């Protein structure tokens, strides 16, 4: 059912609950996981894949760490780093590469905060036709 699960990551502690949830789900579904983080700092937005910055170095190290977590549990996993606006890049990735499920954390902002802050999860879920698993970060 879920052969390819896209797990989007922010690179913060709020990722851990969705990571733990997807590990269980991937084992049950015997699926593989693709980790996607979007670098969205100045260098990433300006230079894309050619960007060189502390952010990019830290993001790659973070992805490598999380890949190791999945591999240590025998879950097939790969990681990709995208560059730019998170919602735009996640949607682009899904439309070009496809997956059976998108798993994301959400901060659970309410109305006013959503208007001013926007929400990556909301933009993504309303722009794709793939099932989306949202887990509210604690």
C-alpha positions in Angstrom: 0.0 0.0 0.0 2.7 2.5 1.0 5.7 1.3 -1.1 7.3 4.8 -1.1 6.8 7.1 1.8 8.0 10.7 1.6 9.0 12.0 5.0 9.6 15.8 5.0 11.9 17.1 7.7 12.5 20.5 9.2 15.8 19.7 10.8 14.5 20.4 14.3 13.5 18.4 17.4 9.9 18.6 16.3 10.8 16.0 13.6 11.3 13.1 16.0 7.6 12.2 16.6 6.9 11.9 12.8 10.2 10.0 12.3 9.3 7.5 15.0 5.8 7.1 13.5 7.1 6.6 10.0 9.5 3.9 11.2 6.7 1.8 12.5 4.5 2.5 9.4 7.3 1.6 7.0 8.0 -1.7 8.8 4.3 -2.6 8.7 4.0 -1.6 5.0 7.4 -3.0 4.1 7.9 0.3 2.3 10.9 2.4 1.7 11.3 5.9 3.0 12.6 9.0 1.2 13.7 11.8 3.6 13.3 15.3 2.1 14.6 18.5 3.7 14.4 21.8 2.1 17.2 24.3 2.8 15.6 27.7 2.8 18.3 30.1 4.0 19.6 32.9 1.9 22.4 30.8 0.2 20.0 28.0 -0.5 17.4 30.2 -2.0 19.9 32.2 -4.0 22.3 29.5 -5.3 20.2 26.3 -5.0 22.3 23.2 -5.3 25.4 25.3 -5.8 25.0 26.9 -2.3 27.8 26.5 0.2 27.0 27.5 3.7 26.9 26.3 7.3 23.2 25.6 6.8 23.8 23.2 3.9 26.6 21.5 5.9 24.3 21.1 8.9 21.4 20.0 6.8 23.4 17.2 5.1 24.8 16.0 8.5 21.2 15.9 9.9 20.0 13.9 6.9 22.9 11.5 7.2 22.1 11.0 10.9 18.4 10.3 10.2 19.3 7.9 7.4 21.4 6.0 9.9 18.4 5.7 12.3 16.3 4.1 9.6 19.1 1.9 8.3 19.8 0.6 11.8 16.2 -0.7 11.9 16.5 -2.3 8.5 14.2 0.2 6.8 15.2 1.0 3.2 15.8 4.8 3.1 17.3 7.5 1.0 17.7 11.2 1.5 17.4 14.3 -0.6 18.1 18.0 0.0 16.1 20.5 -1.9 16.7 24.3 -2.0 14.2 27.2 -1.8 10.7 27.6 -0.4 9.7 24.4 1.5 6.1 24.1 0.3 7.0 24.8 -3.3 9.9 22.3 -3.3 8.0 19.6 -1.5 5.1 19.9 -4.0 7.6 19.9 -6.9 9.3 16.8 -5.6 6.0 14.9 -5.2 4.8 15.8 -8.7 8.1 14.9 -10.3 9.1 11.8 -8.4 5.8 10.5 -6.9 5.1 8.6 -3.7 2.3 6.7 -2.0 2.2 8.8 1.2 3.5 12.1 2.4 4.3 12.3 6.2 4.8 15.7 7.8 4.9 17.4 11.1 2.7 20.3 11.7 2.9 22.9 14.4 -0.8 23.2 14.8 -1.1 27.0 14.5 -4.6 28.3 14.5 -6.3 30.7 12.2 -4.4 34.0 12.9 -1.0 32.4 13.0 -1.7 30.6 9.8 -2.6 33.8 8.0 0.6 35.5 9.1 3.0 32.5 9.1 1.4 30.4 6.5 1.8 26.6 6.8 3.9 24.4 4.7 1.7 21.4 5.5 -1.5 23.2 4.5 -0.1 24.4 1.2 1.2 20.9 0.4 -1.9 19.0 1.3 -4.1 21.3 -0.8 -1.8 21.0 -3.9 -1.4 17.3 -4.2 -3.5 14.2 -4.7 -1.4 11.8 -2.6 -2.5 10.9 1.0 -0.9 13.1 3.6 -0.2 12.0 7.2 0.1 15.0 9.5 1.4 14.6 13.0 1.2 17.6 15.3 4.6 18.3 16.8 4.6 18.6 20.6 
